[in-house]
Amino acid sequence: MWILSKHSKQLAIEHSQLESVVLERTAQVQSLSQRLLKVQDDERRKLARDLHDSTGQTLVALKISASFLQEHCTQDPAARAAIAEVVDLVDQAIDEIRTMSYLLHPPLLDEVGFACAAEWYIDGFAKRSGVKVTMNFAPTPERLPISIEVALFRVLQESLTNVHRHSRATQVEVNFQRLPESIILEIRDHGCGIPPDRLAQLRQSGAETGVGVAGMRERMHELDGRLEIDSGNRGTILRAIVPLFEIALPVEFAESTQMLLSVPTSKLGLVDPQGQLIHKALERQSIYSE
């Protein structure tokens, strides 16, 4: 009996150690995944800037030169027609470069925030795909942290791409609202829906979910949020939910005068009026006390 009890204790210790190792390895994998997403976003931003500032400007210079030749090539109609065709091709290339650059990382996302960038992207998606998109964006008093705005924008991109590829929907609704303690981005299509077996796979975190859904879920996990997918015969609903918290900060205006300033925050940190992260905060708490 004593030997059995000792053996059970040894098994319990080994089991606990194994659980610790699994948790540690899981945390390392999640950290690596989050770093890869950040590197991906940084590379997208750099590539978008290079395409716009380098390739785009080269094409503009080429168009100016071709237009100059077109204006001064009046004696040869064939050459003039050929140059006009070159100008048209350059215009097309400039438009494609600009669109590619903006899709990689829209400057509106950095300059004015998620809502404007999402409106721009949805308008372009509707024109390119022929899908009618209805937007319902509740006004927000201030910007969100840039990390949240980037994550929501990538979820929006991936979701609408999936709608276009798989749902056969002709109508989509995109809803965005900010509640006191969370923000919700919802993409609802009226397509064919997802088969039950495939839906069960997508709700799990295994390799069968695919790169797109896995990336969206990882972005939400980084923000302590969650990704919800519901589907049926009337279409599919995807929700990205990110928690928000209110934290009171002291602001001193005189030698002995203090007041509290309420600032929106996620579990990543506080945000200034321009949407920049200014302080780490891992849980809801007041950092000011009398």
C-alpha atoms as one frame of an Amber mdcrd trajectory, in Angstrom:
protein
   0.000   0.000   0.000   2.849   2.334   0.878   4.597   1.490  -2.406   1.382
   2.230  -4.355   0.954   5.570  -2.589   4.565   6.497  -3.320   4.125   5.509
  -6.952   0.969   7.637  -7.216   2.765  10.649  -5.774   5.611  10.160  -8.252
   3.125   9.993 -11.125   1.407  13.147  -9.883   4.757  14.980  -9.757   5.693
  13.824 -13.259   2.254  14.770 -14.543   2.582  18.235 -13.021   6.029  18.666
 -14.539   4.732  17.554 -17.924   1.855  20.052 -17.706   4.327  22.814 -16.896
   6.447  21.899 -19.914   3.382  21.829 -22.182   2.219  25.226 -20.904   5.688
  26.676 -21.362   5.997  25.318 -24.918   2.493  26.556 -25.768   3.360  30.029
 -24.503   6.554  29.990 -26.573   4.665  28.979 -29.713   2.060  31.709 -29.152
   4.796  34.276 -28.546   6.548  33.223 -31.754   3.285  33.404 -33.675   2.612
  36.913 -32.377   6.125  38.007 -33.295   5.650  36.618 -36.802   2.409  38.589
 -37.183   4.186  41.763 -36.073   7.055  41.133 -38.486   4.507  40.515 -41.226
   2.763  43.824 -40.501   6.090  45.666 -40.415   7.115  44.129 -43.737   3.781
  45.027 -45.283   4.177  48.613 -44.131   7.741  48.789 -45.518   6.808  47.166
 -48.820   3.810  49.477 -49.220   6.018  52.507 -48.598   8.695  51.274 -51.027
   6.150  50.570 -53.752   4.634  54.029 -53.359   7.832  56.042 -52.912  10.160
  54.154 -55.259   8.328  52.161 -57.919   5.421  54.570 -58.035   7.669  57.606
 -58.523   9.647  55.802 -61.232   6.446  55.145 -63.139   5.382  58.777 -62.756
   8.727  59.885 -64.224   8.257  57.435 -67.090   4.788  58.835 -67.787   6.131
  62.396 -67.869   8.818  61.399 -70.380   6.340  59.482 -72.544   3.884  62.366
 -72.480   6.684  64.743 -73.542   7.501  62.487 -76.502   3.833  62.242 -77.390
   3.479  66.026 -77.535   6.551  66.459 -79.755   5.996  63.497 -82.038   3.511
  65.105 -84.395   5.000  64.040 -87.742   4.737  60.269 -87.209   1.156  59.133
 -86.407   2.239  55.513 -85.832   4.874  56.522 -83.285   2.436  58.892 -81.623
  -0.120  56.078 -81.301   2.515  53.746 -79.862   3.565  56.356 -77.296  -0.086
  56.951 -76.365  -0.414  53.217 -75.707   2.696  53.366 -73.499   1.161  56.248
 -71.530  -2.039  54.235 -71.009  -0.031  51.228 -69.814   1.934  53.416 -67.403
  -1.319  54.846 -66.013  -2.609  51.321 -65.493   0.626  50.288 -63.755   0.470
  53.354 -61.478  -3.092  52.515 -60.474  -2.156  48.888 -59.768   0.897  49.886
 -57.726  -1.156  52.374 -55.722  -3.887  49.796 -55.056  -1.343  47.132 -54.075
   0.438  49.568 -51.780  -2.781  50.600 -50.067  -3.948  47.009 -49.663  -0.647
  46.049 -48.055  -0.948  48.865 -45.540  -3.390  51.722 -46.120  -1.951  55.072
 -44.988  -5.401  55.977 -43.658  -4.911  53.365 -40.934  -1.979  55.316 -39.490
  -3.300  58.779 -40.234  -6.978  58.715 -39.191  -7.691  55.257 -37.790  -9.602
  52.049 -38.359 -13.029  53.407 -39.286 -11.842  55.511 -42.235  -9.432  52.820
 -43.444 -12.195  50.200 -43.228 -14.622  52.418 -45.153 -12.022  52.921 -47.888
 -11.262  49.193 -48.077 -14.920  48.142 -48.107 -15.701  50.601 -50.901 -12.844
  49.200 -52.989 -13.818  45.605 -52.208 -17.390  46.239 -53.341 -16.189  47.709
 -56.636 -13.700  44.906 -57.306 -15.937  41.997 -56.306 -19.414  43.220 -57.225
 -20.635  42.295 -53.739 -22.984  44.816 -52.130 -21.618  45.766 -48.719 -23.643
  47.587 -46.061 -21.638  49.370 -43.364 -22.893  50.214 -39.899 -20.106  51.892
 -37.943 -20.993  53.472 -34.621 -19.074  56.728 -34.005 -16.197  56.484 -31.533
 -15.091  59.442 -29.380 -11.395  58.686 -29.740  -9.002  56.425 -31.570  -8.176
  52.904 -30.502  -4.625  51.658 -29.872  -2.844  51.186 -33.190  -2.294  47.492
 -32.366  -6.068  46.973 -32.099  -6.764  48.976 -35.246  -4.269  46.924 -37.269
  -5.680  43.643 -35.935  -9.271  44.637 -36.744  -8.302  45.794 -40.223  -6.544
  42.494 -40.976  -9.570  40.557 -39.716 -11.793  42.659 -41.982  -9.525  42.015
 -44.978  -9.352  38.263 -44.415 -13.075  37.940 -43.717 -14.175  39.762 -46.868
 -11.656  37.775 -48.901 -13.185  34.548 -47.568 -16.677  35.834 -48.352 -15.685
  36.525 -51.947 -13.910  33.176 -52.388 -16.251  30.776 -50.643 -19.674  32.125
 -49.693 -21.163  32.974 -53.126 -22.872  35.851 -51.315 -24.102  38.955 -53.110
 -24.722  40.954 -49.936 -22.547  41.492 -46.864 -23.065  43.533 -43.698 -20.145
  44.937 -41.729 -20.986  46.196 -38.228 -18.631  47.908 -35.822 -19.583  49.062
 -32.346 -17.802  50.143 -29.218 -19.341  49.051 -25.944 -18.215  50.233 -22.488
 -15.885  47.283 -22.024 -15.391  45.824 -25.506 -15.355  46.520 -29.206 -17.041
  44.227 -31.715 -16.388  43.887 -35.430 -18.988  41.702 -37.155 -18.980  40.528
 -40.774 -22.260  38.907 -41.802 -22.788  37.429 -45.272 -25.936  35.999 -46.845
 -24.251  33.189 -48.714 -24.307  29.411 -48.748 -22.891  28.964 -45.244 -20.155
  26.637 -44.020 -20.702  22.838 -43.885 -21.062  21.599 -40.269 -17.924  19.454
 -40.358 -15.830  22.306 -41.742 -17.365  24.722 -39.218 -16.341  22.391 -36.385
 -12.758  22.434 -37.697 -12.726  26.224 -37.944 -13.849  26.549 -34.334 -10.825
  24.568 -33.192  -7.231  25.760 -33.098  -5.634  22.931 -35.063  -3.854  23.041
 -38.406  -7.097  22.180 -40.208  -8.447  25.697 -39.619  -6.298  27.144 -42.385
  -3.820  30.004 -42.355  -6.396  32.801 -42.644  -8.602  31.835 -39.712  -5.583
  30.860 -37.619  -4.061  34.286 -38.235  -7.267  36.080 -37.252  -7.605  33.988
 -34.109  -3.988  34.645 -33.138  -4.453  38.390 -33.580  -7.440  38.288 -31.259
  -5.584  36.132 -28.739  -2.758  38.691 -28.642  -5.310  41.316 -27.580  -7.012
  39.011 -25.060  -9.976  38.912 -27.427 -11.766  36.123 -29.209 -12.964  35.132
 -32.659 -16.476  33.709 -33.058 -17.821  31.981 -36.172 -21.485  31.046 -36.642
 -22.887  29.634 -39.854 -26.034  28.094 -41.282 -28.174  27.952 -44.386 -28.676
  31.721 -44.328 -25.006  32.619 -44.290 -22.047  33.093 -41.974 -21.325  35.527
 -39.148 -17.791  36.239 -37.955 -17.220  38.358 -34.852 -13.946  39.766 -33.574
 -14.346  40.850 -29.954 -11.654  42.807 -28.109 -11.997  43.854 -24.440 -11.521
  47.475 -23.422 -11.108  48.942 -19.974 -11.282  52.406 -18.440  -8.355  53.461
 -16.262  -8.133  56.673 -14.302  -4.929  58.685 -14.644  -3.849  61.710 -12.574
  -3.109  64.919 -14.449  -1.549  67.778 -12.481  -2.282  71.280 -13.680  -0.877
  73.242 -10.720   1.231  72.750  -7.632  -1.521  71.094  -5.610  -4.342  70.666
  -8.127  -5.047  67.188  -9.455  -7.790  65.748 -11.589  -8.589  62.346 -13.050
  -8.477  61.697 -16.754 -10.310  58.671 -18.130  -8.344  57.026 -20.926  -9.391
  54.019 -23.059  -7.140  51.007 -22.833  -6.875  47.401 -23.801  -4.877  44.772
 -21.962  -1.931  45.974 -24.018  -1.960  49.457 -22.529  -3.298  52.990 -22.436
  -3.921  55.185 -25.447  -3.451  58.887 -26.006  -5.912  60.944 -28.102  -3.898
  60.104 -31.243  -4.270  56.388 -30.621  -0.708  55.723 -29.452   0.170  53.267
 -26.721   1.506  55.126 -23.673   1.424  52.688 -20.769   1.334  48.942 -20.131
  -1.669  47.632 -18.241  -2.245  43.932 -17.803  -5.451  44.066 -15.842  -8.226
  46.474 -14.959  -7.102  48.607 -12.104  -6.827  52.211 -10.917  -3.289  53.483
 -10.914  -4.223  56.574  -8.937  -5.182  56.606  -5.305  -5.474  59.477  -2.928
